[in-house]
Structure formats: structure tokens, C-alpha cells
């Protein structure tokens, strides 16, 4: 992990308050908006395949509200986005961080 190349920041959206970056095969997505959630929020990723959530700050064990169904696979679409080869669509509640990795 520490020896991995520098993270690639694919999204920094001031109005949406969303930041997304990839490092060592993991996609991190942060929604810092205080009251706006997004369904089907599009994020660019470099590696095609199916992703799964490996970290979800909205879990009740972290003080969250369990708004994200982690059992749903997240397949990439063959659509370039944010200077990345593919993209994924995720549900991104307000004040949440998720991390995704390929299955």
C-alpha cells in the first residue's frame, strides 16, 4: 500500500462537495455535502470490472445510518469519465466515505 504510486484524483467537484481518488487498486469516494445525497453518481475508474464496497462510513457501527446496500455489485461501464477509461455509478449519501475494490 505505501509503496503504491501516487493517488490519482479523478474528481474534485466543489458544488457537489465530492472528492474521488484511486490508489493501489482502491477507489475512495467522499461526499462532504451536509444534506445532499446522490443516486447514480458517476465516478471515473481506470480498471474495468465489478467493484464491491470494502469500507462504508455509513454503517451503524461507525455512527452512520446504514443507507448503502453493500451486497449490490458495482459493475463498470465502458464510458470514459474524468480522464479514466471506465466509470461506475454509486449511491452516495451525504457526509459519507466509501472505498471500493475489484471483486
N, C-alpha and C positions, 0 to 999 in steps of 0.2 A: 504494500500500500504506500509506504513512504517513499519507495523507490520509483513509483509511477511517474510518468511525465506530468507536467503542469496541467491543472484542470482546464478544460475548455468551457468557457462561459458562453452558452448559446442564447440565453435570453436574459435581458435586464429591461423590464418594462415598468417605467415609472408610474404610469396611470393605473396599471393593474396591480402594482406592488409585488411583482413576481420576479424571482431570480431562478434560473436553472443552469446547472453545470454538470459536466461529466468528468469523472476521474476514476481511473483503474477499473473501468467497466461498470461503474455505478453511476446512475443518473440521479442527481439531487434536485428537488424542486421545492421552492419555498414560496408560500403565499403570505406576505406580510400585511395584507389588507385587513383592516379591523372588522369589516362587516360584509365584504363581498366574496361570495363563493363562485366558483366557475365549474360548469359541467362541460365536458368535452373540450378542455383547454389543450391547445396544440403545443407540443414541445418537440423540437428537433433532436434527433439522436443519430449517431454515426453508424451504429451496428444494427442491421436488420435482425428480426427475430421476435420472440414473445418474451415480454418482461413480466416480472412479478414484484409486488411491493415487499421490501425486506425491512423497511423502517417506516413507521407511521406515527407521527407525534399526536394524532387524534385518537389514539387508543385510550380507553378509560384508565388503564394502568399508568398513563402519563398525565392524567388530568384532563383528557380530551373527551369527546362526545361520541366516539365510535360511528362517525358518519361515513366511513370508507369501507367498502366490502373488499377485503384483501384476497378473497378467493377468486375474484374475476381476473382472468389473464388479460394482459395488455399487449396486443399484437402491434407491430409497427405497420405503418402504411408506406408504400413506395412513393412518398411525396417529399421532395426536398423542402426543408424549413429551417430557418435560422442558420444558414450555411452548413447544414448537416444533410446527410444522404437520405434519411428517413424521418418519420415523425410518429409520435404517439399522441393519443388523446386521453387525458386523465380527468378525473373528478378532483377538484382542488378546493376544499372548503377554506374559509377564512382562517387566518392565523395557524397554518399547518405547514409542516415539512414532511415530504415523503422521499424515500430513496427506493429506486427500482434497479433490479439487476436481471440479466437474461436468465431464463429458466434453464 
